[in-house]
């Protein structure tokens, strides 16, 4: 009990410090008037080639929220959508690993984690061929991110580790399908290097039906990345979503306690935009106030399953990260926490679905996967 109180006290202190040091956002200069669509809501390939985009972007309708979201949007580059492994197929009985991980603004060692995942470190020695990664605080660097300019807003620059992984470069090198949606500029100073950060979906399977869901603005711009992984014609496609809710809000909204209501609004907006097909939602919900947070309740009701919350997912011991499965029971969903943070301040959550007509076979696979995480 004493250790739990200490962890909660440390977590509260961290939030307080971050709130005081990082609450002031960039002053937004008046943007030049233009009817052209904002480039930040356009989509390109990993090479920078423009991609046709139809009905794939969802923005809150409230005028005030839209104005603020536009200012934050101007500070980031376009989304990146690249489909590789078009011939990749997964058998009807083959487990699919689904991972949710906040990589701490690129500090998490994705290459090492994926190597361990493929090698079977999380599946009791059974190699994993197909997986989906739901990444939060993914980092992009370089010329796709615009230079500072009028009408922009953004977040202060976060440098969280000696090694920083660019999500676009990593997906290209690993041969993975990618849908990356930047939420905010990483560094608002005029001399800051061009960087943005946001949510991403990476997969060994083809990605389709990609959509970006801008959540109601509370303190920072938050955009969920949603896509379908697999082959819909073969009946093995599943919708996935990577999401990251605000940890706190402005001082005028009671930055600790008011944030729970903000996260609930973001959760409801996300749920209303999700497809009705089988679905997995993974993300850092920033549920600092515990299991009773309304955002957690909203997503639990959506999935119909109570998520695991037995182990701390943040370095302080707080449970902030979750996976929600809205899938048929025969798919045998489950997840657990990895034993290492791989350089991040969050632990990866390693989940799986194992569709099989033989229930005992599915349970055997699930035991193997679970054993690999212990």
C-alpha positions in Angstrom: 0.0 0.0 0.0 2.8 2.4 0.9 4.5 1.7 -2.5 1.3 2.4 -4.3 0.9 5.7 -2.5 4.5 6.7 -3.4 3.9 5.9 -7.1 0.7 7.9 -7.2 2.5 10.8 -5.4 5.3 10.7 -8.0 2.8 10.6 -10.8 0.9 13.6 -9.4 4.2 15.5 -9.1 5.2 14.7 -12.7 1.8 15.9 -14.0 2.1 19.1 -12.0 5.6 19.9 -13.2 4.7 19.2 -16.8 1.5 21.3 -16.5 3.5 24.2 -15.1 6.4 24.0 -17.6 4.5 23.0 -20.7 1.1 24.4 -20.5 1.7 27.6 -22.5 1.2 26.8 -26.3 2.6 28.8 -29.1 1.0 32.2 -29.8 -0.8 31.9 -33.1 -0.3 34.6 -35.6 -3.0 35.4 -38.1 -2.8 32.9 -41.0 -3.0 34.1 -44.5 -6.5 33.7 -46.0 -6.9 30.8 -48.4 -9.6 28.4 -49.5 -7.0 25.7 -50.4 -7.1 22.6 -48.2 -4.5 22.5 -45.5 -1.6 20.3 -46.4 -1.6 18.7 -43.0 -4.9 17.0 -43.9 -3.5 15.6 -47.1 -1.8 12.2 -47.5 1.4 11.1 -49.1 3.4 7.9 -49.6 6.7 7.3 -47.8 8.5 8.8 -50.8 6.4 12.0 -50.6 4.1 11.3 -53.6 0.6 12.7 -53.1 -2.2 10.1 -52.6 -5.9 10.6 -53.5 -7.9 10.9 -50.3 -11.6 10.5 -50.1 -13.8 10.8 -47.0 -10.8 9.7 -44.9 -10.6 12.7 -42.6 -13.0 13.5 -39.7 -12.9 16.8 -37.9 -15.2 18.1 -35.1 -17.9 20.4 -36.4 -17.7 23.0 -33.6 -16.4 26.2 -35.2 -14.2 27.2 -32.2 -12.6 23.8 -32.0 -12.1 23.8 -35.8 -10.2 27.1 -35.7 -7.8 25.9 -33.0 -7.3 22.5 -34.7 -6.5 24.2 -37.9 -3.7 26.3 -36.2 -2.2 23.1 -34.7 -2.6 21.4 -38.1 -0.6 24.0 -39.9 2.4 23.1 -37.9 2.6 19.5 -39.0 3.3 17.7 -42.3 0.9 15.5 -44.3 -0.1 12.0 -43.1 1.8 9.1 -44.6 0.1 6.1 -46.0 2.1 3.2 -47.6 0.8 -0.3 -48.3 3.4 -3.0 -48.6 3.1 -6.8 -48.5 0.1 -6.8 -50.8 0.5 -10.5 -51.3 0.7 -11.2 -47.5 -1.9 -13.6 -46.3 -2.7 -15.0 -42.9 -4.3 -18.4 -42.5 -7.6 -18.7 -40.7 -6.0 -20.3 -37.7 -2.8 -18.3 -37.5 -2.6 -15.9 -34.4 -2.2 -12.2 -35.1 -0.2 -10.2 -32.7 -1.5 -6.7 -32.0 0.7 -4.3 -30.0 -0.1 -1.0 -28.4 2.9 1.1 -27.3 3.7 4.7 -26.5 7.3 5.0 -27.8 8.0 8.3 -25.9 8.6 10.6 -28.9 10.7 8.1 -30.8 12.8 7.0 -27.8 11.4 3.4 -27.8 13.6 1.0 -29.7 11.2 -0.3 -32.3 13.8 -2.3 -34.2 14.8 -4.3 -31.1 11.1 -4.8 -30.1 10.1 -6.1 -33.5 13.1 -8.4 -33.6 12.0 -9.9 -30.3 8.4 -10.2 -31.5 9.3 -11.9 -34.7 11.7 -14.3 -32.8 8.9 -15.5 -30.5 10.1 -13.8 -27.3 6.5 -12.9 -26.4 4.9 -16.2 -27.7 6.8 -18.8 -25.8 9.3 -19.4 -28.5 6.8 -19.5 -31.4 7.9 -17.1 -34.2 5.4 -14.4 -35.0 4.9 -13.8 -38.7 2.1 -11.3 -38.8 1.5 -8.4 -36.4 0.0 -4.9 -36.1 1.7 -2.2 -34.2 -0.5 0.6 -32.7 2.0 3.3 -31.9 1.6 6.6 -29.9 4.1 9.5 -29.8 5.6 8.3 -33.1 8.2 10.8 -34.3 8.8 12.1 -37.8 11.7 14.3 -38.8 12.8 16.0 -42.0 11.5 17.8 -45.0 7.9 16.5 -44.9 7.4 18.7 -41.9 6.9 22.4 -42.8 9.1 25.2 -41.7 7.7 27.5 -38.9 5.2 30.0 -40.3 2.2 32.2 -39.6 -0.9 30.7 -38.3 0.8 27.7 -36.6 0.5 26.3 -33.1 2.5 23.5 -31.7 3.9 21.7 -28.6 7.2 22.3 -27.0 10.0 20.0 -28.3 10.5 16.8 -26.4 13.8 14.9 -26.5 13.4 11.7 -24.7 16.4 9.5 -25.5 19.8 9.4 -27.2 18.4 7.3 -30.0 15.3 8.6 -31.9 13.4 6.5 -34.3 11.8 8.2 -37.3 8.5 6.3 -37.9 8.5 6.7 -41.6 12.1 5.6 -42.1 11.6 2.6 -39.7 8.5 1.4 -41.6 10.3 1.7 -44.9 13.4 -0.2 -43.6 11.3 -2.9 -42.0 9.0 -3.4 -45.0 5.9 -2.7 -43.1 2.6 -1.1 -44.2 2.2 2.3 -42.5 -0.5 4.8 -41.7 1.0 7.7 -39.7 -1.1 10.7 -38.6 0.8 13.6 -37.0 -1.0 15.3 -34.1 1.3 18.2 -33.3 4.6 19.9 -34.1 7.4 18.7 -31.9 9.1 22.1 -31.1 7.4 25.4 -31.5 10.5 27.6 -31.5 11.5 29.3 -34.8 14.9 27.6 -34.7 13.5 24.1 -33.8 14.2 21.4 -36.4 11.3 20.2 -38.5 9.6 17.4 -36.5 6.1 16.3 -35.7 4.6 13.5 -33.5 1.4 11.5 -33.5 -0.2 8.1 -33.9 0.6 5.3 -36.3 -0.5 1.9 -37.4 2.2 -0.4 -38.8 1.5 -3.9 -40.1 3.0 -6.9 -41.9 -0.5 -7.1 -43.6 -1.9 -4.7 -46.1 -3.7 -1.7 -44.7 -6.9 -0.4 -46.1 -9.8 2.0 -45.3 -7.4 4.4 -43.5 -9.0 7.3 -41.8 -7.9 10.1 -39.4 -10.1 11.1 -36.6 -9.4 14.5 -35.0 -10.7 14.5 -31.5 -12.3 17.4 -29.7 -9.6 19.9 -28.8 -8.9 20.1 -25.1 -5.2 21.1 -24.6 -3.4 19.7 -27.6 -4.4 18.5 -31.0 -5.0 14.7 -30.9 -5.7 12.6 -34.0 -6.5 8.9 -33.9 -5.2 6.7 -36.7 -7.7 4.1 -37.9 -7.3 1.4 -40.6 -8.2 -2.1 -41.6 -5.4 -4.8 -41.5 -5.7 -7.9 -43.6 -7.7 -9.1 -46.5 -11.4 -8.3 -46.4 -12.1 -10.7 -49.3 -10.6 -13.6 -47.3 -12.6 -12.7 -44.2 -9.6 -12.0 -42.0 -9.6 -8.2 -42.0 -9.8 -6.4 -38.7 -10.2 -2.7 -38.0 -7.6 -1.2 -35.7 -7.2 2.2 -34.1 -4.2 3.9 -32.4 -5.2 6.7 -30.0 -3.6 9.0 -27.4 -5.8 11.1 -25.1 -4.8 14.4 -23.3 -3.1 13.8 -20.0 -4.4 17.1 -18.5 -6.1 20.3 -19.6 -5.6 24.0 -19.1 -5.5 25.5 -15.6 -8.9 27.1 -16.0 -10.4 23.6 -16.5 -8.9 22.2 -13.2 -5.9 20.6 -15.0 -6.1 17.3 -13.0 -9.7 16.6 -12.4 -11.1 18.4 -15.4 -9.0 16.2 -17.6 -11.1 13.1 -16.9 -14.1 14.8 -18.4 -11.9 15.9 -21.4 -10.8 12.3 -22.0 -14.4 11.1 -21.8 -15.4 13.6 -24.5 -12.5 12.4 -26.7 -13.5 8.8 -26.1 -17.1 9.4 -27.2 -15.9 11.2 -30.3 -13.6 8.4 -31.2 -16.2 5.7 -30.7 -18.7 7.5 -32.9 -16.2 7.5 -35.7 -15.1 3.8 -35.5 -16.3 1.2 -38.0 -18.8 -1.4 -36.9 -16.6 -4.3 -38.1 -14.5 -6.4 -35.7 -12.1 -4.0 -34.0 -9.1 -3.5 -31.8 -8.4 -0.1 -30.2 -5.1 0.4 -28.5 -3.6 3.5 -26.9 -2.3 5.6 -24.1 -5.5 6.9 -22.4 -3.7 8.8 -19.7 -6.1 7.6 -17.1 -4.3 9.1 -14.2 -7.4 9.0 -11.9 -7.6 5.2 -12.1 -10.1 2.5 -13.1 -13.1 4.8 -12.5 -12.3 7.2 -15.3 -15.3 7.7 -17.6 -13.1 7.3 -20.8 -12.2 3.8 -19.7 -15.9 3.1 -19.1 -16.9 4.3 -22.5 -14.4 2.1 -24.3 -15.2 -0.9 -22.1 -18.8 -0.6 -23.0 -17.9 -0.2 -26.7 -15.9 -3.4 -26.7 -18.1 -5.4 -24.3 -14.9 -6.7 -22.6 -13.2 -5.5 -19.5 -9.5 -4.8 -20.3 -6.6 -6.1 -18.3 -5.3 -3.6 -15.8 -3.2 -5.7 -13.4 0.3 -4.3 -14.1 1.5 -0.7 -14.4 2.2 0.4 -18.0 4.0 3.6 -17.1 7.3 3.8 -15.4 5.7 5.1 -12.2 3.4 2.1 -11.9 0.3 3.8 -13.2 -1.9 2.0 -15.6 -2.4 4.3 -18.6 -2.3 2.0 -21.6 -5.0 -0.4 -22.8 -6.1 -2.7 -25.6 -9.9 -3.1 -26.3 -11.1 -6.0 -28.4 -14.6 -6.0 -30.1 -14.3 -9.3 -31.8 -16.1 -12.6 -31.9 -15.4 -14.9 -29.0 -14.0 -17.5 -31.3 -11.1 -15.2 -32.0 -9.8 -15.7 -28.5 -8.6 -12.1 -27.7 -6.1 -11.3 -24.9 -3.1 -9.2 -24.0 -0.4 -8.7 -21.4 2.4 -6.3 -20.7 5.9 -6.9 -22.0 8.7 -7.1 -19.3 10.8 -4.3 -20.8 10.1 -0.7 -21.9 12.7 -0.9 -24.7 13.9 2.6 -24.0 10.4 4.2 -23.7 8.7 5.3 -20.5 5.8 3.0 -21.3 5.7 -0.8 -21.6 4.4 -2.3 -24.8 1.2 -4.2 -24.5 1.3 -7.4 -26.6 -2.1 -8.7 -27.6 -3.3 -11.4 -29.9 -6.3 -12.8 -31.7 -6.3 -16.4 -32.7 -9.3 -17.2 -34.9 -9.9 -20.9 -35.0 -12.9 -23.3 -35.3 -11.3 -25.5 -32.6 -11.6 -23.8 -29.2 -9.0 -25.9 -27.5 -6.5 -25.1 -30.2 -7.2 -21.4 -29.6 -6.8 -21.8 -25.9 -3.4 -23.6 -26.4 -2.1 -20.7 -28.6 -3.3 -18.2 -26.0 -1.5 -20.0 -23.2 1.7 -20.0 -25.3 1.4 -16.3 -26.0 0.6 -15.5 -22.4 3.5 -17.6 -21.1 5.9 -15.8 -23.4 5.2 -12.5 -21.6 6.0 -13.8 -18.1 
